[in-house]
Amino acid sequence: MESREVRRKTMQAVKDKNTAPEFIVRRAAHALGYRFRLHRGNLPGKPDLVFPRLHKALFVHGCFWHGHKCKRGNRPPKANAEYWSAKIRRNVARDASTVAKLKSSGWKVGIIWECQLKYPTKVVRFLSTFLGD
């Protein structure tokens, strides 16, 4: 069993931007010829990738942290389960609010889940479809 201090340091190390999944999506979008801005603070939720010319915003969500219904995202936390379950529910609610705000401002919003990054051809297909509309 790890101590509270070890757990705290582990959780502090979890990044919210410039993550490995984000880099995978950035490389794929760039390879398709799309140029983008990162984490625009003037938009709700600071989307991970913003395509201003296309008026599209893209989020790269971690399955566990954002409550995805896949195998990885659907596993219950083992330690401090009540706290983490509530946190994930808040994240899901905040995500829905952010998407609604962006859409009401005229932005098209896409979400790529961490579990989808296992299939590079599907990521490229998603980006081509989403950005090509």
Chimera marker file (.cmm) of the C-alpha trace (Angstrom):
<marker_set name="trace">
<marker id="1" x="0.000" y="0.000" z="0.000" r="1" g="1" b="0" radius="0.5"/>
<marker id="2" x="1.444" y="3.357" z="-0.922" r="1" g="1" b="0" radius="0.5"/>
<marker id="3" x="1.532" y="6.234" z="1.496" r="1" g="1" b="0" radius="0.5"/>
<marker id="4" x="-0.568" y="9.375" z="1.141" r="1" g="1" b="0" radius="0.5"/>
<marker id="5" x="2.578" y="11.361" z="0.294" r="1" g="1" b="0" radius="0.5"/>
<marker id="6" x="3.526" y="8.990" z="-2.535" r="1" g="1" b="0" radius="0.5"/>
<marker id="7" x="-0.054" y="9.088" z="-3.889" r="1" g="1" b="0" radius="0.5"/>
<marker id="8" x="-0.086" y="12.904" z="-3.671" r="1" g="1" b="0" radius="0.5"/>
<marker id="9" x="3.170" y="13.180" z="-5.638" r="1" g="1" b="0" radius="0.5"/>
<marker id="10" x="1.854" y="10.700" z="-8.218" r="1" g="1" b="0" radius="0.5"/>
<marker id="11" x="-1.340" y="12.699" z="-8.709" r="1" g="1" b="0" radius="0.5"/>
<marker id="12" x="0.574" y="15.991" z="-8.936" r="1" g="1" b="0" radius="0.5"/>
<marker id="13" x="2.602" y="14.510" z="-11.786" r="1" g="1" b="0" radius="0.5"/>
<marker id="14" x="-0.525" y="13.974" z="-13.913" r="1" g="1" b="0" radius="0.5"/>
<marker id="15" x="-0.406" y="16.624" z="-16.624" r="1" g="1" b="0" radius="0.5"/>
<marker id="16" x="-3.411" y="18.463" z="-18.009" r="1" g="1" b="0" radius="0.5"/>
<marker id="17" x="-1.790" y="19.607" z="-21.248" r="1" g="1" b="0" radius="0.5"/>
<marker id="18" x="1.022" y="18.542" z="-23.553" r="1" g="1" b="0" radius="0.5"/>
<marker id="19" x="0.300" y="14.905" z="-22.758" r="1" g="1" b="0" radius="0.5"/>
<marker id="20" x="1.436" y="11.904" z="-24.805" r="1" g="1" b="0" radius="0.5"/>
<marker id="21" x="-2.083" y="11.329" z="-26.229" r="1" g="1" b="0" radius="0.5"/>
<marker id="22" x="-2.245" y="14.992" z="-27.209" r="1" g="1" b="0" radius="0.5"/>
<marker id="23" x="1.081" y="14.732" z="-29.063" r="1" g="1" b="0" radius="0.5"/>
<marker id="24" x="-0.210" y="11.732" z="-31.043" r="1" g="1" b="0" radius="0.5"/>
<marker id="25" x="-3.233" y="13.738" z="-32.217" r="1" g="1" b="0" radius="0.5"/>
<marker id="26" x="-1.105" y="16.823" z="-32.960" r="1" g="1" b="0" radius="0.5"/>
<marker id="27" x="1.291" y="14.812" z="-35.130" r="1" g="1" b="0" radius="0.5"/>
<marker id="28" x="-1.598" y="13.222" z="-37.038" r="1" g="1" b="0" radius="0.5"/>
<marker id="29" x="-3.335" y="16.574" z="-37.642" r="1" g="1" b="0" radius="0.5"/>
<marker id="30" x="-0.083" y="18.191" z="-38.733" r="1" g="1" b="0" radius="0.5"/>
<marker id="31" x="0.706" y="15.294" z="-41.073" r="1" g="1" b="0" radius="0.5"/>
<marker id="32" x="-2.709" y="15.811" z="-42.701" r="1" g="1" b="0" radius="0.5"/>
<marker id="33" x="-1.691" y="19.411" z="-43.394" r="1" g="1" b="0" radius="0.5"/>
<marker id="34" x="-3.781" y="21.123" z="-40.720" r="1" g="1" b="0" radius="0.5"/>
<marker id="35" x="-2.400" y="23.942" z="-38.615" r="1" g="1" b="0" radius="0.5"/>
<marker id="36" x="-3.767" y="24.702" z="-35.200" r="1" g="1" b="0" radius="0.5"/>
<marker id="37" x="-3.390" y="26.652" z="-31.995" r="1" g="1" b="0" radius="0.5"/>
<marker id="38" x="-2.992" y="25.055" z="-28.580" r="1" g="1" b="0" radius="0.5"/>
<marker id="39" x="-5.019" y="25.582" z="-25.407" r="1" g="1" b="0" radius="0.5"/>
<marker id="40" x="-6.659" y="28.861" z="-26.385" r="1" g="1" b="0" radius="0.5"/>
<marker id="41" x="-7.514" y="30.492" z="-23.081" r="1" g="1" b="0" radius="0.5"/>
<marker id="42" x="-10.136" y="32.741" z="-24.642" r="1" g="1" b="0" radius="0.5"/>
<marker id="43" x="-12.350" y="29.725" z="-25.436" r="1" g="1" b="0" radius="0.5"/>
<marker id="44" x="-14.412" y="27.765" z="-22.904" r="1" g="1" b="0" radius="0.5"/>
<marker id="45" x="-12.519" y="24.737" z="-21.623" r="1" g="1" b="0" radius="0.5"/>
<marker id="46" x="-9.235" y="25.726" z="-23.335" r="1" g="1" b="0" radius="0.5"/>
<marker id="47" x="-9.527" y="23.123" z="-26.125" r="1" g="1" b="0" radius="0.5"/>
<marker id="48" x="-6.402" y="21.043" z="-26.702" r="1" g="1" b="0" radius="0.5"/>
<marker id="49" x="-6.286" y="21.903" z="-30.409" r="1" g="1" b="0" radius="0.5"/>
<marker id="50" x="-8.059" y="24.841" z="-32.013" r="1" g="1" b="0" radius="0.5"/>
<marker id="51" x="-8.435" y="25.254" z="-35.767" r="1" g="1" b="0" radius="0.5"/>
<marker id="52" x="-9.420" y="28.957" z="-35.939" r="1" g="1" b="0" radius="0.5"/>
<marker id="53" x="-9.856" y="29.143" z="-39.711" r="1" g="1" b="0" radius="0.5"/>
<marker id="54" x="-12.217" y="26.155" z="-39.621" r="1" g="1" b="0" radius="0.5"/>
<marker id="55" x="-13.903" y="27.316" z="-36.407" r="1" g="1" b="0" radius="0.5"/>
<marker id="56" x="-13.364" y="23.872" z="-34.864" r="1" g="1" b="0" radius="0.5"/>
<marker id="57" x="-12.121" y="22.837" z="-31.430" r="1" g="1" b="0" radius="0.5"/>
<marker id="58" x="-10.766" y="19.440" z="-30.482" r="1" g="1" b="0" radius="0.5"/>
<marker id="59" x="-10.365" y="17.869" z="-27.054" r="1" g="1" b="0" radius="0.5"/>
<marker id="60" x="-8.153" y="14.860" z="-26.309" r="1" g="1" b="0" radius="0.5"/>
<marker id="61" x="-9.738" y="13.224" z="-23.268" r="1" g="1" b="0" radius="0.5"/>
<marker id="62" x="-8.248" y="10.636" z="-20.948" r="1" g="1" b="0" radius="0.5"/>
<marker id="63" x="-10.789" y="7.838" z="-20.564" r="1" g="1" b="0" radius="0.5"/>
<marker id="64" x="-10.528" y="7.510" z="-16.780" r="1" g="1" b="0" radius="0.5"/>
<marker id="65" x="-10.527" y="11.234" z="-15.973" r="1" g="1" b="0" radius="0.5"/>
<marker id="66" x="-13.436" y="12.098" z="-18.254" r="1" g="1" b="0" radius="0.5"/>
<marker id="67" x="-15.656" y="9.077" z="-17.549" r="1" g="1" b="0" radius="0.5"/>
<marker id="68" x="-15.552" y="7.351" z="-20.934" r="1" g="1" b="0" radius="0.5"/>
<marker id="69" x="-17.615" y="4.170" z="-21.139" r="1" g="1" b="0" radius="0.5"/>
<marker id="70" x="-14.719" y="2.040" z="-22.385" r="1" g="1" b="0" radius="0.5"/>
<marker id="71" x="-12.904" y="-0.625" z="-20.361" r="1" g="1" b="0" radius="0.5"/>
<marker id="72" x="-10.273" y="1.813" z="-19.080" r="1" g="1" b="0" radius="0.5"/>
<marker id="73" x="-12.690" y="4.625" z="-18.312" r="1" g="1" b="0" radius="0.5"/>
<marker id="74" x="-15.333" y="2.453" z="-16.725" r="1" g="1" b="0" radius="0.5"/>
<marker id="75" x="-13.165" y="0.993" z="-13.961" r="1" g="1" b="0" radius="0.5"/>
<marker id="76" x="-14.032" y="2.202" z="-10.464" r="1" g="1" b="0" radius="0.5"/>
<marker id="77" x="-11.291" y="3.837" z="-8.396" r="1" g="1" b="0" radius="0.5"/>
<marker id="78" x="-9.961" y="1.515" z="-5.683" r="1" g="1" b="0" radius="0.5"/>
<marker id="79" x="-8.621" y="4.034" z="-3.187" r="1" g="1" b="0" radius="0.5"/>
<marker id="80" x="-10.766" y="6.936" z="-1.988" r="1" g="1" b="0" radius="0.5"/>
<marker id="81" x="-13.499" y="5.799" z="-4.377" r="1" g="1" b="0" radius="0.5"/>
<marker id="82" x="-16.123" y="8.284" z="-3.229" r="1" g="1" b="0" radius="0.5"/>
<marker id="83" x="-13.853" y="11.282" z="-3.832" r="1" g="1" b="0" radius="0.5"/>
<marker id="84" x="-12.681" y="10.131" z="-7.274" r="1" g="1" b="0" radius="0.5"/>
<marker id="85" x="-16.138" y="9.088" z="-8.446" r="1" g="1" b="0" radius="0.5"/>
<marker id="86" x="-17.475" y="12.528" z="-7.517" r="1" g="1" b="0" radius="0.5"/>
<marker id="87" x="-14.524" y="14.201" z="-9.259" r="1" g="1" b="0" radius="0.5"/>
<marker id="88" x="-15.102" y="12.246" z="-12.452" r="1" g="1" b="0" radius="0.5"/>
<marker id="89" x="-18.818" y="13.125" z="-12.373" r="1" g="1" b="0" radius="0.5"/>
<marker id="90" x="-17.879" y="16.815" z="-12.036" r="1" g="1" b="0" radius="0.5"/>
<marker id="91" x="-15.463" y="16.462" z="-14.966" r="1" g="1" b="0" radius="0.5"/>
<marker id="92" x="-18.197" y="14.919" z="-17.130" r="1" g="1" b="0" radius="0.5"/>
<marker id="93" x="-20.636" y="17.708" z="-16.219" r="1" g="1" b="0" radius="0.5"/>
<marker id="94" x="-18.013" y="20.380" z="-16.892" r="1" g="1" b="0" radius="0.5"/>
<marker id="95" x="-17.162" y="18.776" z="-20.249" r="1" g="1" b="0" radius="0.5"/>
<marker id="96" x="-20.835" y="18.840" z="-21.298" r="1" g="1" b="0" radius="0.5"/>
<marker id="97" x="-21.131" y="22.482" z="-20.266" r="1" g="1" b="0" radius="0.5"/>
<marker id="98" x="-17.955" y="23.397" z="-22.162" r="1" g="1" b="0" radius="0.5"/>
<marker id="99" x="-19.140" y="21.680" z="-25.345" r="1" g="1" b="0" radius="0.5"/>
<marker id="100" x="-22.528" y="23.427" z="-25.094" r="1" g="1" b="0" radius="0.5"/>
<marker id="101" x="-20.857" y="26.843" z="-24.661" r="1" g="1" b="0" radius="0.5"/>
<marker id="102" x="-18.560" y="26.286" z="-27.628" r="1" g="1" b="0" radius="0.5"/>
<marker id="103" x="-21.409" y="25.086" z="-29.846" r="1" g="1" b="0" radius="0.5"/>
<marker id="104" x="-23.595" y="28.041" z="-28.871" r="1" g="1" b="0" radius="0.5"/>
<marker id="105" x="-20.710" y="30.302" z="-29.929" r="1" g="1" b="0" radius="0.5"/>
<marker id="106" x="-20.685" y="28.684" z="-33.365" r="1" g="1" b="0" radius="0.5"/>
<marker id="107" x="-17.769" y="26.288" z="-32.878" r="1" g="1" b="0" radius="0.5"/>
<marker id="108" x="-17.824" y="22.674" z="-33.993" r="1" g="1" b="0" radius="0.5"/>
<marker id="109" x="-16.428" y="20.444" z="-31.265" r="1" g="1" b="0" radius="0.5"/>
<marker id="110" x="-14.686" y="17.082" z="-31.539" r="1" g="1" b="0" radius="0.5"/>
<marker id="111" x="-13.493" y="14.717" z="-28.838" r="1" g="1" b="0" radius="0.5"/>
<marker id="112" x="-10.871" y="12.035" z="-29.265" r="1" g="1" b="0" radius="0.5"/>
<marker id="113" x="-10.648" y="9.516" z="-26.456" r="1" g="1" b="0" radius="0.5"/>
<marker id="114" x="-7.385" y="8.082" z="-25.202" r="1" g="1" b="0" radius="0.5"/>
<marker id="115" x="-8.538" y="4.526" z="-25.992" r="1" g="1" b="0" radius="0.5"/>
<marker id="116" x="-9.057" y="5.460" z="-29.666" r="1" g="1" b="0" radius="0.5"/>
<marker id="117" x="-5.381" y="6.308" z="-30.050" r="1" g="1" b="0" radius="0.5"/>
<marker id="118" x="-4.548" y="2.596" z="-30.203" r="1" g="1" b="0" radius="0.5"/>
<marker id="119" x="-5.841" y="2.655" z="-33.777" r="1" g="1" b="0" radius="0.5"/>
<marker id="120" x="-3.865" y="5.261" z="-35.760" r="1" g="1" b="0" radius="0.5"/>
<marker id="121" x="-5.878" y="4.757" z="-38.961" r="1" g="1" b="0" radius="0.5"/>
<marker id="122" x="-9.102" y="5.497" z="-37.079" r="1" g="1" b="0" radius="0.5"/>
<marker id="123" x="-7.559" y="8.653" z="-35.612" r="1" g="1" b="0" radius="0.5"/>
<marker id="124" x="-6.560" y="9.836" z="-39.084" r="1" g="1" b="0" radius="0.5"/>
<marker id="125" x="-10.025" y="8.972" z="-40.419" r="1" g="1" b="0" radius="0.5"/>
<marker id="126" x="-11.700" y="10.870" z="-37.554" r="1" g="1" b="0" radius="0.5"/>
<marker id="127" x="-9.496" y="13.925" z="-38.080" r="1" g="1" b="0" radius="0.5"/>
<marker id="128" x="-10.043" y="13.882" z="-41.835" r="1" g="1" b="0" radius="0.5"/>
<marker id="129" x="-13.798" y="13.682" z="-41.379" r="1" g="1" b="0" radius="0.5"/>
<marker id="130" x="-14.026" y="16.197" z="-38.543" r="1" g="1" b="0" radius="0.5"/>
<marker id="131" x="-11.696" y="18.767" z="-40.069" r="1" g="1" b="0" radius="0.5"/>
<marker id="132" x="-12.773" y="18.214" z="-43.642" r="1" g="1" b="0" radius="0.5"/>
<marker id="133" x="-16.463" y="19.076" z="-43.120" r="1" g="1" b="0" radius="0.5"/>
<link id1="1" id2="2" r="1" g="1" b="0" radius="0.2"/>
<link id1="2" id2="3" r="1" g="1" b="0" radius="0.2"/>
<link id1="3" id2="4" r="1" g="1" b="0" radius="0.2"/>
<link id1="4" id2="5" r="1" g="1" b="0" radius="0.2"/>
<link id1="5" id2="6" r="1" g="1" b="0" radius="0.2"/>
<link id1="6" id2="7" r="1" g="1" b="0" radius="0.2"/>
<link id1="7" id2="8" r="1" g="1" b="0" radius="0.2"/>
<link id1="8" id2="9" r="1" g="1" b="0" radius="0.2"/>
<link id1="9" id2="10" r="1" g="1" b="0" radius="0.2"/>
<link id1="10" id2="11" r="1" g="1" b="0" radius="0.2"/>
<link id1="11" id2="12" r="1" g="1" b="0" radius="0.2"/>
<link id1="12" id2="13" r="1" g="1" b="0" radius="0.2"/>
<link id1="13" id2="14" r="1" g="1" b="0" radius="0.2"/>
<link id1="14" id2="15" r="1" g="1" b="0" radius="0.2"/>
<link id1="15" id2="16" r="1" g="1" b="0" radius="0.2"/>
<link id1="16" id2="17" r="1" g="1" b="0" radius="0.2"/>
<link id1="17" id2="18" r="1" g="1" b="0" radius="0.2"/>
<link id1="18" id2="19" r="1" g="1" b="0" radius="0.2"/>
<link id1="19" id2="20" r="1" g="1" b="0" radius="0.2"/>
<link id1="20" id2="21" r="1" g="1" b="0" radius="0.2"/>
<link id1="21" id2="22" r="1" g="1" b="0" radius="0.2"/>
<link id1="22" id2="23" r="1" g="1" b="0" radius="0.2"/>
<link id1="23" id2="24" r="1" g="1" b="0" radius="0.2"/>
<link id1="24" id2="25" r="1" g="1" b="0" radius="0.2"/>
<link id1="25" id2="26" r="1" g="1" b="0" radius="0.2"/>
<link id1="26" id2="27" r="1" g="1" b="0" radius="0.2"/>
<link id1="27" id2="28" r="1" g="1" b="0" radius="0.2"/>
<link id1="28" id2="29" r="1" g="1" b="0" radius="0.2"/>
<link id1="29" id2="30" r="1" g="1" b="0" radius="0.2"/>
<link id1="30" id2="31" r="1" g="1" b="0" radius="0.2"/>
<link id1="31" id2="32" r="1" g="1" b="0" radius="0.2"/>
<link id1="32" id2="33" r="1" g="1" b="0" radius="0.2"/>
<link id1="33" id2="34" r="1" g="1" b="0" radius="0.2"/>
<link id1="34" id2="35" r="1" g="1" b="0" radius="0.2"/>
<link id1="35" id2="36" r="1" g="1" b="0" radius="0.2"/>
<link id1="36" id2="37" r="1" g="1" b="0" radius="0.2"/>
<link id1="37" id2="38" r="1" g="1" b="0" radius="0.2"/>
<link id1="38" id2="39" r="1" g="1" b="0" radius="0.2"/>
<link id1="39" id2="40" r="1" g="1" b="0" radius="0.2"/>
<link id1="40" id2="41" r="1" g="1" b="0" radius="0.2"/>
<link id1="41" id2="42" r="1" g="1" b="0" radius="0.2"/>
<link id1="42" id2="43" r="1" g="1" b="0" radius="0.2"/>
<link id1="43" id2="44" r="1" g="1" b="0" radius="0.2"/>
<link id1="44" id2="45" r="1" g="1" b="0" radius="0.2"/>
<link id1="45" id2="46" r="1" g="1" b="0" radius="0.2"/>
<link id1="46" id2="47" r="1" g="1" b="0" radius="0.2"/>
<link id1="47" id2="48" r="1" g="1" b="0" radius="0.2"/>
<link id1="48" id2="49" r="1" g="1" b="0" radius="0.2"/>
<link id1="49" id2="50" r="1" g="1" b="0" radius="0.2"/>
<link id1="50" id2="51" r="1" g="1" b="0" radius="0.2"/>
<link id1="51" id2="52" r="1" g="1" b="0" radius="0.2"/>
<link id1="52" id2="53" r="1" g="1" b="0" radius="0.2"/>
<link id1="53" id2="54" r="1" g="1" b="0" radius="0.2"/>
<link id1="54" id2="55" r="1" g="1" b="0" radius="0.2"/>
<link id1="55" id2="56" r="1" g="1" b="0" radius="0.2"/>
<link id1="56" id2="57" r="1" g="1" b="0" radius="0.2"/>
<link id1="57" id2="58" r="1" g="1" b="0" radius="0.2"/>
<link id1="58" id2="59" r="1" g="1" b="0" radius="0.2"/>
<link id1="59" id2="60" r="1" g="1" b="0" radius="0.2"/>
<link id1="60" id2="61" r="1" g="1" b="0" radius="0.2"/>
<link id1="61" id2="62" r="1" g="1" b="0" radius="0.2"/>
<link id1="62" id2="63" r="1" g="1" b="0" radius="0.2"/>
<link id1="63" id2="64" r="1" g="1" b="0" radius="0.2"/>
<link id1="64" id2="65" r="1" g="1" b="0" radius="0.2"/>
<link id1="65" id2="66" r="1" g="1" b="0" radius="0.2"/>
<link id1="66" id2="67" r="1" g="1" b="0" radius="0.2"/>
<link id1="67" id2="68" r="1" g="1" b="0" radius="0.2"/>
<link id1="68" id2="69" r="1" g="1" b="0" radius="0.2"/>
<link id1="69" id2="70" r="1" g="1" b="0" radius="0.2"/>
<link id1="70" id2="71" r="1" g="1" b="0" radius="0.2"/>
<link id1="71" id2="72" r="1" g="1" b="0" radius="0.2"/>
<link id1="72" id2="73" r="1" g="1" b="0" radius="0.2"/>
<link id1="73" id2="74" r="1" g="1" b="0" radius="0.2"/>
<link id1="74" id2="75" r="1" g="1" b="0" radius="0.2"/>
<link id1="75" id2="76" r="1" g="1" b="0" radius="0.2"/>
<link id1="76" id2="77" r="1" g="1" b="0" radius="0.2"/>
<link id1="77" id2="78" r="1" g="1" b="0" radius="0.2"/>
<link id1="78" id2="79" r="1" g="1" b="0" radius="0.2"/>
<link id1="79" id2="80" r="1" g="1" b="0" radius="0.2"/>
<link id1="80" id2="81" r="1" g="1" b="0" radius="0.2"/>
<link id1="81" id2="82" r="1" g="1" b="0" radius="0.2"/>
<link id1="82" id2="83" r="1" g="1" b="0" radius="0.2"/>
<link id1="83" id2="84" r="1" g="1" b="0" radius="0.2"/>
<link id1="84" id2="85" r="1" g="1" b="0" radius="0.2"/>
<link id1="85" id2="86" r="1" g="1" b="0" radius="0.2"/>
<link id1="86" id2="87" r="1" g="1" b="0" radius="0.2"/>
<link id1="87" id2="88" r="1" g="1" b="0" radius="0.2"/>
<link id1="88" id2="89" r="1" g="1" b="0" radius="0.2"/>
<link id1="89" id2="90" r="1" g="1" b="0" radius="0.2"/>
<link id1="90" id2="91" r="1" g="1" b="0" radius="0.2"/>
<link id1="91" id2="92" r="1" g="1" b="0" radius="0.2"/>
<link id1="92" id2="93" r="1" g="1" b="0" radius="0.2"/>
<link id1="93" id2="94" r="1" g="1" b="0" radius="0.2"/>
<link id1="94" id2="95" r="1" g="1" b="0" radius="0.2"/>
<link id1="95" id2="96" r="1" g="1" b="0" radius="0.2"/>
<link id1="96" id2="97" r="1" g="1" b="0" radius="0.2"/>
<link id1="97" id2="98" r="1" g="1" b="0" radius="0.2"/>
<link id1="98" id2="99" r="1" g="1" b="0" radius="0.2"/>
<link id1="99" id2="100" r="1" g="1" b="0" radius="0.2"/>
<link id1="100" id2="101" r="1" g="1" b="0" radius="0.2"/>
<link id1="101" id2="102" r="1" g="1" b="0" radius="0.2"/>
<link id1="102" id2="103" r="1" g="1" b="0" radius="0.2"/>
<link id1="103" id2="104" r="1" g="1" b="0" radius="0.2"/>
<link id1="104" id2="105" r="1" g="1" b="0" radius="0.2"/>
<link id1="105" id2="106" r="1" g="1" b="0" radius="0.2"/>
<link id1="106" id2="107" r="1" g="1" b="0" radius="0.2"/>
<link id1="107" id2="108" r="1" g="1" b="0" radius="0.2"/>
<link id1="108" id2="109" r="1" g="1" b="0" radius="0.2"/>
<link id1="109" id2="110" r="1" g="1" b="0" radius="0.2"/>
<link id1="110" id2="111" r="1" g="1" b="0" radius="0.2"/>
<link id1="111" id2="112" r="1" g="1" b="0" radius="0.2"/>
<link id1="112" id2="113" r="1" g="1" b="0" radius="0.2"/>
<link id1="113" id2="114" r="1" g="1" b="0" radius="0.2"/>
<link id1="114" id2="115" r="1" g="1" b="0" radius="0.2"/>
<link id1="115" id2="116" r="1" g="1" b="0" radius="0.2"/>
<link id1="116" id2="117" r="1" g="1" b="0" radius="0.2"/>
<link id1="117" id2="118" r="1" g="1" b="0" radius="0.2"/>
<link id1="118" id2="119" r="1" g="1" b="0" radius="0.2"/>
<link id1="119" id2="120" r="1" g="1" b="0" radius="0.2"/>
<link id1="120" id2="121" r="1" g="1" b="0" radius="0.2"/>
<link id1="121" id2="122" r="1" g="1" b="0" radius="0.2"/>
<link id1="122" id2="123" r="1" g="1" b="0" radius="0.2"/>
<link id1="123" id2="124" r="1" g="1" b="0" radius="0.2"/>
<link id1="124" id2="125" r="1" g="1" b="0" radius="0.2"/>
<link id1="125" id2="126" r="1" g="1" b="0" radius="0.2"/>
<link id1="126" id2="127" r="1" g="1" b="0" radius="0.2"/>
<link id1="127" id2="128" r="1" g="1" b="0" radius="0.2"/>
<link id1="128" id2="129" r="1" g="1" b="0" radius="0.2"/>
<link id1="129" id2="130" r="1" g="1" b="0" radius="0.2"/>
<link id1="130" id2="131" r="1" g="1" b="0" radius="0.2"/>
<link id1="131" id2="132" r="1" g="1" b="0" radius="0.2"/>
<link id1="132" id2="133" r="1" g="1" b="0" radius="0.2"/>
</marker_set>
